[in-house]
Amino acid sequence: MIRRLFILLILLGACAAATLRPGSALAHAALVTTLPADGAVMARAPAQFTLSFSEPVSPLVLRLIGPDGAAKTLERFSLGDRTLTIEAPADLAEGSHVLSWRVISEDGHPVGGSVVFSVGRPSERPPEASSQRNLPVTLALWLGRVGLYLGLALGIGGVAFSAWVGPLPASAGKPLRLFLLLGLAALPLALGAQGLDALAAPASDVLRPEIWRAGIGSSFGRTAAIASLALLAGLMSLARTGGAGRALAIAALLGAGLALAASGHASAASPQWLMRPAVFLHGLAMTAWAGALLPLALALREAGGADALTRFSRRVPLVLVILLASGVALAIVQVEQPGALLTSAYGLVLTAKLALVAALLGLAAFNRYRLTAPAREGAEPARRRLRRVIGVEIVVVLAILATAALWRFTPPPRALAVAVAAAAPASVHIHSDKAMAEISIMPGRAGPSSVSISLLDGDFGPLTAKEVRLSLANRSAGIEPVERPALRQPDGNWLVEGLTVPIAGHWSVEIEILVSDFEMIRLNDTVEIKP
């Protein structure tokens, strides 16, 4: 059985390597807006850079690559909720620069990107931020998660058999101990890969202290700490008998649920009062059900196997109800729209997992209604068939765990929808007899913003202006007009940067258009800024 599981694990690893793009940033947080904007040409060097994200983040690596290709690490920054403000070097040269950033989101998943801007004029050959496909780190991340899940589900779930089904068969000690040790061995692999991925470092840097600090400092570090205690409690329970052993098994089972709820996409989602308990209960039920399969199969080889089978059959329906109810709640929040099951990477992983769970439930139903009664009566052929089907169930459990580990690389549709909504600009069209203006305030919510202004004359023809000035006011909140000049862009539009909209609400917007020395056109309206 162990050999078959190992072969299946290798095959699933090959599939994961073929379907994932290791160099891509598929994390939960998404960049909403930047100042300077990507591609902006500025008359003078900025005093600071601003990156706004769809959710709170923490910076990992910030670099500025100059026109000569030299990179500087930016270490002076301030963090305010979803906005990262970075102090710019004082000696920015003329030409194109690349601001390369890498941050980590609340769920422990890193994301990175680059913003190109120019001072004075663009360089003939803009500098490039290095990008690197890191297949070894990607596979290490996946294998570390799979090894940890095996330790939690088949190791801790196996020892928990003694707490809710009955005494462990004598032959179960060795395989359960191996699964628990596998989980403990997988933790350093998962933590090291987490740190490498967080800092976008190659596998050869795994011994650097900052790699391990990054891995331990992420939310996955909490999962690793709780999981290690739970796995150790599981090992200790195997060495104890009676009430002490069962108490340690229960503690290990609770620790497995807490470890899974401490990090990940679902645990970081809203509403937190629902999602974290749902992840905890889902992990608890999955561990109890999946982990009971191996001890049950081994118990059927012994004289007391019928009693264990009876207790398992009577108690497992409640476990399945908890598993399915919590799973449905998690899926509804994460996917939102049923169509996303087939149109998003996260949805495809979930669809594959649901298909495997359906197969597992089918096998369980076949066992319960066709094989359980004869096996209880002690018929050896029936017991042998039941053990074989349970062996197939364990293989399906491995496939489910390996599939679930792929979620480390896929943002849920809910997070993508939040990012799109956060990035949507606040727009207003103002039309008069002499002029029209299409005004877009990006990202359309309170905080650092940039404003794009497109001008036309009253007959929808091009309008040439000498100067454009923007004014924003929210007098109901006691905020007097904030005025900023707009800069003409190469495409003919006008851009205002370095603007901060302090609060949400309805803002009065006014555009002053200097057409000539003798003609000024004013357009005004209101625009809604979201929180």
C-alpha positions in Angstrom: 0.0 0.0 0.0 2.8 2.5 0.9 4.6 1.7 -2.3 1.4 2.4 -4.4 0.8 5.7 -2.5 4.4 6.7 -3.3 4.0 5.9 -7.0 0.7 7.9 -7.2 2.4 10.9 -5.4 5.2 10.9 -8.1 2.6 10.8 -10.9 0.6 13.7 -9.3 3.8 15.7 -8.9 4.5 15.3 -12.6 1.0 16.6 -13.4 1.5 19.5 -11.1 4.8 20.5 -12.8 3.2 20.3 -16.2 0.2 22.5 -15.3 1.6 25.2 -13.1 3.6 28.3 -14.1 6.2 28.6 -11.3 7.3 32.1 -12.2 3.9 33.6 -12.1 2.5 35.5 -9.1 -0.8 33.9 -8.4 -1.5 35.2 -5.0 -4.4 36.6 -3.1 -3.5 40.3 -3.1 -3.6 42.3 -6.3 -2.0 45.7 -7.2 -4.7 48.3 -7.7 -2.9 51.5 -8.5 0.6 53.0 -8.5 2.1 56.4 -8.2 3.8 57.0 -10.6 1.6 55.2 -12.9 3.1 52.4 -15.0 4.5 54.0 -18.2 4.3 57.6 -16.8 6.8 60.2 -18.0 7.5 62.8 -15.3 9.1 66.2 -15.6 11.0 65.8 -12.3 11.9 62.9 -10.1 9.2 61.8 -7.6 9.9 62.1 -3.8 8.1 58.8 -3.1 6.4 55.8 -4.7 3.0 54.6 -3.7 1.6 51.1 -4.3 -2.0 50.4 -3.4 -3.3 46.8 -3.1 -6.7 45.1 -2.9 -6.0 43.9 0.7 -3.4 44.5 3.4 0.1 43.4 2.6 3.6 43.4 4.1 6.6 44.2 1.9 9.3 41.6 1.3 11.6 43.0 -1.4 11.6 46.5 -2.9 14.2 47.4 -5.6 14.7 50.2 -8.0 16.5 49.5 -11.3 18.0 52.6 -12.9 18.6 53.4 -16.6 22.1 51.9 -16.3 20.7 48.6 -15.1 22.0 49.0 -11.5 19.6 47.9 -8.8 19.1 49.6 -5.4 17.3 48.0 -2.5 14.7 50.4 -1.1 14.5 50.1 2.7 12.7 53.3 3.8 8.9 52.8 3.5 5.7 53.2 5.5 2.7 50.8 5.5 -0.8 51.9 6.0 -3.5 49.2 5.6 -3.5 48.5 1.8 -1.1 51.3 0.8 2.7 51.0 0.7 4.5 54.3 0.5 8.2 54.1 -0.4 10.8 56.9 -0.1 12.5 57.5 -3.4 16.3 57.9 -3.7 17.3 61.6 -4.0 19.6 61.1 -7.1 17.3 59.6 -9.7 18.9 60.0 -13.1 17.1 61.0 -16.3 15.6 58.1 -18.2 13.5 55.0 -17.5 13.4 53.3 -14.1 11.8 50.0 -12.9 10.3 49.8 -9.5 10.3 46.1 -8.7 8.2 45.0 -5.7 7.3 41.8 -3.9 4.9 41.7 -1.0 3.1 39.0 1.0 -0.7 39.0 1.6 -2.7 38.1 4.7 -3.1 34.5 3.6 0.6 34.0 3.4 0.9 34.0 -0.4 3.6 36.3 -2.0 3.0 38.4 -5.1 5.3 40.6 -7.1 5.5 42.9 -10.1 7.2 45.9 -11.6 6.3 49.5 -12.5 8.2 51.3 -15.2 8.3 55.2 -15.2 10.6 57.7 -16.8 12.2 61.0 -15.5 12.5 63.6 -18.2 12.3 61.2 -21.1 12.2 57.5 -21.7 15.4 55.6 -22.2 16.1 54.1 -25.6 16.3 50.6 -23.9 14.4 50.6 -20.6 15.9 48.4 -17.9 14.2 45.1 -17.2 13.5 43.4 -13.9 14.7 39.9 -13.9 12.1 37.2 -14.0 12.9 33.6 -13.2 11.0 30.3 -13.6 11.6 28.4 -10.4 10.4 24.9 -10.9 12.3 23.4 -8.0 10.8 25.8 -5.5 7.3 25.3 -7.0 7.6 21.5 -6.7 9.1 21.9 -3.1 6.1 24.0 -2.1 3.7 21.4 -3.5 5.5 18.4 -2.0 5.9 20.1 1.3 2.1 20.7 1.5 1.3 17.2 0.4 3.7 15.7 3.0 2.2 17.9 5.7 -1.4 17.0 4.7 -0.5 13.3 4.8 0.9 13.7 8.3 -2.2 15.5 9.4 -4.9 13.4 7.7 -3.5 9.8 7.8 -1.1 10.2 10.8 -3.1 12.3 13.2 -6.4 11.1 11.8 -5.2 7.5 12.4 -4.3 8.0 16.0 -7.6 9.9 16.5 -9.3 6.5 15.6 -8.7 5.5 19.2 -10.7 8.5 20.5 -13.9 8.1 18.4 -14.0 4.6 17.1 -12.1 2.2 19.3 -8.6 0.9 20.3 -6.0 0.9 17.6 -5.1 -2.5 16.2 -1.6 -3.6 17.2 -0.4 -3.5 13.5 -1.4 0.2 13.1 1.4 1.7 15.2 4.2 1.4 12.6 2.4 2.9 9.6 0.8 5.7 11.6 4.2 6.6 13.1 5.6 6.8 9.6 2.9 9.2 8.5 3.4 11.4 11.5 7.2 11.4 10.9 6.5 12.3 7.2 4.5 15.3 8.3 7.3 16.5 10.6 9.8 15.9 7.9 7.7 17.9 5.4 7.6 21.0 7.6 11.2 22.2 7.0 10.7 21.5 3.3 7.5 23.6 3.2 8.9 26.4 5.4 12.1 26.7 3.3 10.1 26.7 0.1 7.8 29.3 1.5 10.7 31.6 2.3 12.3 31.0 -1.2 9.0 31.8 -2.9 8.4 34.8 -0.7 11.7 36.4 -1.7 11.7 35.0 -5.2 15.0 33.4 -4.5 16.5 30.3 -6.2 16.6 26.9 -4.4 20.4 27.3 -4.0 19.7 30.1 -1.4 17.8 27.9 1.0 20.5 28.1 3.7 20.4 31.9 3.9 18.9 33.0 7.3 16.6 35.6 5.6 14.9 32.8 3.7 13.9 31.0 6.9 12.9 34.3 8.5 10.6 35.0 5.6 9.0 31.6 5.8 8.5 31.6 9.5 7.3 35.2 9.5 4.5 34.4 7.1 1.1 33.2 8.2 2.2 29.7 7.1 4.7 29.9 9.9 1.7 29.8 12.3 0.4 26.7 10.5 3.8 25.0 10.8 4.2 25.7 14.5 0.7 24.4 15.4 1.1 21.4 13.0 4.4 20.4 14.6 2.9 20.4 18.1 -0.1 18.4 16.8 2.2 15.8 15.1 4.3 15.5 18.2 1.1 15.0 20.3 0.1 12.2 17.8 3.5 10.5 18.3 3.2 10.7 22.0 -0.3 9.2 21.9 1.1 6.1 20.2 3.4 5.6 23.2 0.6 5.9 25.8 -2.4 3.6 26.5 -5.8 4.3 28.1 -7.1 7.7 28.8 -3.8 9.5 28.4 -3.3 8.2 24.9 -6.9 9.1 23.9 -6.5 12.6 25.4 -3.3 13.2 23.4 -5.0 11.9 20.2 -7.9 14.4 20.7 -5.4 17.2 21.3 -3.6 16.2 18.1 -6.9 16.1 16.1 -7.8 19.6 17.4 -4.3 20.8 16.5 -4.7 19.6 13.0 -7.9 21.6 12.5 -6.3 24.7 14.0 -3.2 24.3 11.8 -5.3 24.3 8.7 -7.3 27.3 9.8 -4.2 29.4 10.7 -3.4 30.3 7.0 -4.6 29.9 3.5 -7.0 31.5 1.1 -10.2 30.5 2.9 -8.9 31.4 6.4 -8.1 35.0 5.2 -11.5 35.5 3.6 -14.4 37.4 5.0 -16.5 37.0 7.0 -13.9 35.7 9.4 -16.5 34.6 12.0 -17.7 32.0 9.4 -14.6 31.2 7.4 -12.0 30.2 10.1 -14.5 28.0 12.0 -15.6 26.4 8.7 -11.9 25.6 7.8 -11.4 24.3 11.3 -14.4 22.0 11.2 -13.7 20.9 7.6 -10.1 20.0 8.5 -11.3 18.2 11.7 -13.9 16.1 9.8 -11.6 15.4 6.9 -8.8 14.2 9.3 -11.1 12.0 11.4 -12.7 10.3 8.4 -9.6 9.9 6.2 -7.4 8.9 9.1 -9.8 6.2 10.3 -9.6 4.2 7.0 -6.1 2.6 7.6 -6.8 1.5 11.2 -10.2 0.2 10.2 -8.7 -1.9 7.4 -6.1 -3.3 9.8 -8.7 -3.9 12.5 -10.6 -6.1 10.0 -7.7 -8.5 10.1 -8.2 -9.1 13.8 -10.9 -10.7 15.9 -12.4 -7.4 17.2 -12.7 -6.0 13.7 -16.5 -6.4 13.6 -16.9 -4.2 16.7 -14.7 -1.4 15.3 -16.6 -1.6 12.0 -20.0 -1.3 13.8 -18.9 1.8 15.8 -17.4 3.4 12.7 -20.5 2.9 10.6 -22.7 4.3 13.4 -20.6 7.4 14.0 -19.2 8.4 10.6 -22.5 10.0 9.3 -22.1 12.9 11.7 -18.5 13.4 10.6 -19.7 13.5 6.9 -22.4 16.0 7.6 -19.9 18.3 9.2 -17.4 17.8 6.3 -20.0 18.5 3.6 -21.7 21.4 5.4 -18.4 23.2 6.1 -17.2 22.4 2.6 -20.3 23.9 0.9 -20.0 27.1 3.0 -16.3 27.5 2.0 -17.0 26.8 -1.7 -19.9 29.3 -1.8 -17.8 32.1 -0.3 -14.7 31.4 -2.4 -16.2 30.7 -5.8 -19.3 33.0 -5.6 -20.5 32.2 -9.1 -21.1 28.5 -10.2 -19.6 29.3 -13.7 -16.2 30.0 -12.0 -15.9 26.2 -11.3 -15.0 25.8 -15.0 -13.5 29.2 -15.9 -10.9 29.8 -13.1 -7.9 27.8 -12.0 -9.2 27.7 -8.5 -12.6 26.5 -9.7 -11.0 23.7 -11.8 -9.0 22.5 -8.8 -12.2 22.6 -6.7 -14.1 20.7 -9.5 -11.4 18.0 -9.5 -11.5 17.7 -5.7 -15.3 17.5 -5.8 -15.2 14.7 -8.3 -12.7 12.8 -6.1 -14.8 13.4 -3.0 -17.9 12.1 -4.9 -15.9 9.0 -5.9 -14.9 8.6 -2.2 -18.5 8.9 -1.1 -19.6 6.4 -3.7 -17.0 3.9 -2.4 -18.1 4.6 1.2 -21.8 4.0 0.3 -20.8 0.7 -1.5 -19.0 -0.4 1.7 -21.8 0.5 4.0 -24.7 -1.0 2.0 -23.1 -4.0 0.3 -20.0 -5.1 2.3 -20.5 -4.0 5.9 -23.2 -6.5 7.0 -21.4 -9.6 5.7 -18.1 -8.3 7.2 -19.8 -7.9 10.6 -20.9 -11.5 10.5 -17.3 -12.6 10.2 -17.3 -13.8 6.6 -13.6 -13.7 5.6 -14.3 -13.1 1.9 -16.5 -10.1 2.7 -13.8 -8.7 5.1 -11.2 -9.2 2.4 -13.3 -7.3 -0.2 -14.0 -4.6 2.3 -10.3 -4.2 3.1 -9.5 -3.9 -0.7 -12.2 -1.2 -1.2 -10.9 0.7 1.8 -7.4 0.5 0.2 -8.9 2.2 -2.9 -10.4 4.8 -0.6 -7.0 5.6 0.9 -5.6 6.1 -2.6 -8.5 8.5 -3.5 -7.8 10.4 -0.2 -4.2 10.8 -1.3 -5.4 12.2 -4.7 -7.7 14.6 -2.8 -4.9 15.9 -0.6 -2.5 16.3 -3.6 -5.2 18.2 -5.5 -6.0 20.4 -2.5 -2.3 21.3 -2.3 -2.6 23.0 -5.7 -4.7 25.7 -4.2 -1.4 27.2 -3.0 -0.9 28.5 -6.5 -4.4 29.6 -7.5 -6.3 32.7 -6.3 -10.0 32.1 -5.5 -12.6 33.9 -7.8 -13.7 35.8 -4.7 -10.2 37.4 -4.4 -10.0 38.2 -8.1 -13.5 39.8 -8.0 -12.4 42.0 -5.0 -9.2 43.0 -6.9 -11.2 44.0 -10.0 -13.7 46.0 -8.0 -11.0 47.7 -6.1 -9.2 48.7 -9.3 -12.3 50.0 -11.0 -12.0 53.8 -11.5 -14.6 56.4 -10.5 -15.7 58.0 -13.7 -17.8 61.0 -14.6 -18.7 62.5 -18.0 -19.3 66.3 -18.1 -20.8 67.8 -21.2 -21.4 71.5 -22.1 -22.0 73.4 -25.3 -18.3 74.3 -25.5 -16.5 71.3 -24.1 -16.7 67.8 -22.8 -14.5 66.0 -20.3 -14.2 62.3 -19.4 -12.7 62.1 -15.9 -11.5 58.8 -14.4 -10.2 58.7 -10.8 -8.1 55.6 -10.2 -8.7 53.4 -8.3 -12.0 55.0 -7.4 -11.7 54.6 -3.7 -10.3 56.6 -0.8 -6.5 56.8 -0.7 -3.7 57.7 -3.1 -5.1 58.3 -6.6 -4.4 59.5 -10.1 -6.8 61.3 -12.4 -7.0 60.9 -16.2 -8.8 63.6 -18.1 -9.9 63.3 -21.8 -11.1 66.5 -23.5 -13.4 67.1 -26.5 -15.1 70.2 -27.8 -18.9 70.5 -27.9 -19.1 68.8 -31.3 -17.1 65.8 -30.2 -14.0 67.0 -32.0 -10.5 67.3 -30.4 -10.1 70.2 -28.0 -6.6 71.7 -27.7 -5.9 73.3 -24.3 -3.0 75.2 -23.0 -3.5 74.3 -19.4 -5.9 72.0 -17.4 -6.5 72.2 -13.7 -8.5 69.8 -11.4 -10.3 70.7 -8.2 -11.9 68.3 -5.8 -14.0 69.3 -2.8 -16.3 67.6 -0.2 -17.8 70.5 1.7 -20.4 68.3 3.5 -17.3 66.7 5.2 -15.7 70.1 5.7 -13.0 69.5 3.0 -12.4 72.6 0.9 -11.2 72.3 -2.7 -8.0 70.5 -3.3 -6.4 71.8 -6.6 -3.8 70.1 -8.8 -2.5 71.0 -12.2 -2.7 68.3 -14.9 0.1 67.3 -17.2 -0.4 66.7 -20.9 0.4 63.1 -21.9 1.8 61.9 -25.3 -1.6 60.5 -26.2 -3.2 63.9 -25.8 -4.9 63.2 -22.5 -4.2 65.0 -19.2 -3.0 63.3 -16.0 -3.0 64.3 -12.4 -0.7 62.4 -10.0 0.2 62.6 -6.4 -3.4 63.2 -5.4 -4.9 61.7 -2.2 -8.6 61.4 -1.7 -8.9 61.2 2.1 -12.4 59.9 2.6 -15.2 58.1 0.7 -18.3 60.0 -0.4 -19.7 62.3 -3.0 -17.1 64.8 -4.2 -17.5 67.9 -6.3 -15.2 67.9 -9.2 -14.3 70.9 -11.3 -12.1 71.2 -14.4 -10.6 74.5 -15.5 -9.6 74.4 -19.2 -7.5 77.2 -20.5 -8.2 77.2 -24.2 -6.3 80.5 -24.9 -5.1 83.5 -23.1 -8.6 84.9 -23.4 -10.8 81.9 -22.9 -11.3 79.7 -19.9 -13.9 76.9 -19.8 -15.1 75.4 -16.4 -16.9 72.1 -16.1 -18.2 70.7 -12.9 -20.1 67.7 -11.6 -20.0 65.2 -8.7 -18.3 61.8 -8.5 -18.7 59.0 -5.9 -15.5 57.7 -4.2 -15.9 54.3 -2.5 -14.3 53.3 0.8 
